[in-house]
Amino acid sequence: MPRYKAVIAYDGTHYAGFQIQQNAHTIQAEIEQTLSRLNNQQHVTIHPSGRTDAGVHAKGQVIHFDYPHVMDEERFRFALDTQTPADISVRKLERVSDDFHARYLVKEKIYEYYVDLSKSRDPFKRLYATHYIYPLDIPRMQRAAKAIEGTHDFSVFCATGTKVTDKTRTVYDARIERIGETGLKFTFRGNGFLYKMVRMLVGTLLKIGNGRLPEQAIELALATCDKKMTGPTAAPEGLFLSEVKY
Amino acid sequence: MPRYKAVIAYDGTHYAGFQIQQNAHTIQAEIEQTLSRLNNQQHVTIHPSGRTDAGVHAKGQVIHFDYPHVMDEERFRFALDTQTPADISVRKLERVSDDFHARYLVKEKIYEYYVDLSKSRDPFKRLYATHYIYPLDIPRMQRAAKAIEGTHDFSVFCATGTKVTDKTRTVYDARIERIGETGLKFTFRGNGFLYKMVRMLVGTLLKIGNGRLPEQAIELALATCDKKMTGPTAAPEGLFLSEVKY
């Protein structure tokens, strides 16, 4: 059966996450319903590069699925893009070989996390950034973030409830930049990320920046697995799955 | 009674517009409720620089109101900012003299209008830009926009249902710029704007850019009041009241 790969973007605000669940509004359910409607009500299952949690967004999530017809790529993309809800967009679509797999073959993932530092919360950022009004020493956070880079067992930055056993991941780049006068952008590039890892790293970096954790907290947490050296899990609305590379 | 001036921002998506109406969710009702709650349930009326329509946003709307107590400006701003819903933000607040009036004393208003030119509608712009997928000759639109500048009777660009009799306004600047690869931003600066005037100008400029109206359409519409030389009213979600000057 022909296999297709698609790059999708979504605003996660109104969804209970990517993965299909009973009695919940999910990205997967919306896309599968649209595909199944196009396929004469025969069910089509989609496979993402990985799930995203409730409220988390994607600019470049990748999925693959098998579909029993050979389709013109642009017409198929347009049909899916226009028939899914306005908060889900199908940016690219192409036919791929049968051995392509959106999850198993990931080489690199890029996540972005946005923080709004405005004194009065920006109403246009409220769904796409976390509001943080306390003082932050940004150079201190930038120095602390360097400890994330490299190959580490990230167990201490993994939320419970995951079935993954090998918690070693390689982070190529962990970067913090100012965006305009009141924005802060975190970018994490790596070969994979554990459940809630990015949000736990951001929560820890914010606590370091606010002086409530030592600058070496991440180094110490990774070395000793001491949860006291980590911060809270940052809110989902600031997080975007930006790109997946194969 | 002490008079206060405040600069507010709001995401108009979920509102039936600024002005209070029966059985409708409005910006004015939310702010007046919050002010009245702070004022021991004694009603407080606010006066804006002008109303905005359903779905229209503001980055810098200005209001004034009389309040029976002398308040610390920053504490008052903070109380209002945090007690109004998350899609309304109180950016600045100061005590002003009794003769300040948010509407009568306006010297200049700046409106912005955003268009998303992405092939697949950007889910993160859908509430803050109009999606337009047809070809546009942007230099042609930029030349056409020059005809808006100056002092004109803008009756032909005014929706019905207004009580205003003098429809002469001065536009200081009408500008169109590309924002990134897929964005278009219109900026209009003037001493005042008629009901739906900005959205009618944008709808006309898009139709000129798409070649379905002559490049001189705006000049002709202003000179002859011929509605056939104007385009449709552009959608509200692209429009922002950006700044009001006194």
Boltz contact constraints between the chains, C-beta under 6 A:
constraints:
  - contact:
      token1: [A, 9]
      token2: [B, 123]
      max_distance: 6.0
  - contact:
      token1: [A, 10]
      token2: [B, 123]
      max_distance: 6.0
  - contact:
      token1: [A, 11]
      token2: [B, 123]
      max_distance: 6.0
  - contact:
      token1: [A, 81]
      token2: [B, 120]
      max_distance: 6.0
  - contact:
      token1: [A, 86]
      token2: [B, 126]
      max_distance: 6.0
  - contact:
      token1: [A, 87]
      token2: [B, 123]
      max_distance: 6.0
  - contact:
      token1: [A, 89]
      token2: [B, 120]
      max_distance: 6.0
  - contact:
      token1: [A, 89]
      token2: [B, 121]
      max_distance: 6.0
  - contact:
      token1: [A, 89]
      token2: [B, 123]
      max_distance: 6.0
  - contact:
      token1: [A, 90]
      token2: [B, 120]
      max_distance: 6.0
  - contact:
      token1: [A, 91]
      token2: [B, 120]
      max_distance: 6.0
  - contact:
      token1: [A, 120]
      token2: [B, 81]
      max_distance: 6.0
  - contact:
      token1: [A, 120]
      token2: [B, 89]
      max_distance: 6.0
  - contact:
      token1: [A, 120]
      token2: [B, 90]
      max_distance: 6.0
  - contact:
      token1: [A, 120]
      token2: [B, 91]
      max_distance: 6.0
  - contact:
      token1: [A, 121]
      token2: [B, 89]
      max_distance: 6.0
  - contact:
      token1: [A, 123]
      token2: [B, 9]
      max_distance: 6.0
  - contact:
      token1: [A, 123]
      token2: [B, 10]
      max_distance: 6.0
  - contact:
      token1: [A, 123]
      token2: [B, 11]
      max_distance: 6.0
  - contact:
      token1: [A, 123]
      token2: [B, 87]
      max_distance: 6.0
  - contact:
      token1: [A, 123]
      token2: [B, 89]
      max_distance: 6.0
  - contact:
      token1: [A, 126]
      token2: [B, 86]
      max_distance: 6.0
